[in-house]
Amino acid sequence: MTVITQTALHTVEVMSQCIVVKKSIKIQPLQLEDTQRMIAAAIAFYGDMEGLLILAFDETLAKDCCNVLLEEEEKNDKDALMDALGEFVNIIGGKIIQQMLKKHCKLEITMPRTYDDLSEVLQQKKDTKGAQVDFLIEERPLTLFLTR
């Protein structure tokens, strides 16, 4: 959990050029506060261990994180943002694989899945407990949820 969290947050900090502040960590089903302004991406891991990582971003934070992945004319295009968010989470997944390999844990990842409507992911995970870590980045929420 620590390697996954640290790797994801370091990547968010680098790409958004903002400081990440941990708000809370809980073992619970996925719970999000302001889903109207949030989008998410998920990626699954399998191999020596299995899991699902969901990152739910305030949409403006997602734009900041994906800024370098978007062409100038795509910056206000929601479909382009969702594609870039999937690629961003794929980058995080690749970095997690590298860090886990250093600990002799071999992993593979699935293709990322993005959600512009969080009701679907909340419905899918309503009865599934996981580690939920809530962060604030310049007063904008970021939730990391790790489950099996």
URJO-V945845 format. One record per pair of residues at least 12 apart in sequence whose C-alpha atoms are under 8 Angstrom apart, sorted by the first residue. I is the first residue (numbers start at 1). J is the second residue. Records with the same first field share a line. If there is no record, write none. Layout:
I: J / J
//
This chain:
1: 146
3: 96 / 99 / 100
4: 96
5: 144
7: 92 / 95 / 96 / 99
8: 92 / 96
11: 92
12: 65
15: 64 / 65 / 66 / 67 / 68
16: 61 / 64 / 65 / 66 / 67
18: 137 / 138
19: 137 / 138
20: 135 / 136 / 137 / 138
21: 135 / 136 / 137
22: 133 / 134 / 135 / 136
23: 133 / 134 / 135 / 136
24: 133 / 134 / 135
25: 131 / 132 / 133 / 134
26: 131 / 132 / 133
27: 129 / 130 / 131 / 132
28: 128 / 129 / 130 / 131 / 132
29: 125 / 126 / 127 / 128 / 129 / 130 / 132
30: 122 / 125 / 126 / 128 / 129 / 130 / 132 / 145
31: 122
32: 143
35: 117 / 118 / 119
37: 58 / 59
38: 56 / 57 / 58 / 59 / 116 / 117 / 118
39: 56 / 57 / 58 / 59 / 62 / 114 / 115 / 116 / 117 / 118
40: 54 / 55 / 56 / 57 / 85 / 114 / 115 / 116 / 118
41: 54 / 55 / 56 / 85 / 86 / 89 / 112 / 113 / 114 / 115
42: 54 / 55 / 89 / 112 / 113 / 114
43: 89 / 90 / 93 / 109 / 110 / 111 / 112 / 113
44: 109 / 110 / 111 / 112
45: 107 / 108 / 109 / 110
46: 107 / 108 / 109
47: 106 / 107 / 108
48: 105 / 106 / 107
49: 105 / 107
50: 148
51: 146 / 147 / 148
52: 145 / 146 / 147 / 148
53: 144 / 145 / 146 / 147
54: 143 / 144 / 145 / 146
55: 142 / 143 / 144 / 145
56: 142 / 143 / 144
57: 141 / 142 / 143
58: 140 / 141 / 142
61: 137 / 140
62: 81 / 85
63: 75 / 81
65: 88
66: 81 / 84 / 85 / 88
69: 84
70: 84
82: 114 / 115 / 116
83: 114
85: 114
86: 112 / 113 / 114
87: 112
89: 112
90: 111 / 112
93: 109
94: 109
128: 147
129: 147
130: 145 / 146 / 147 / 148
131: 144 / 145 / 146 / 147
132: 144 / 145 / 146
133: 145
//
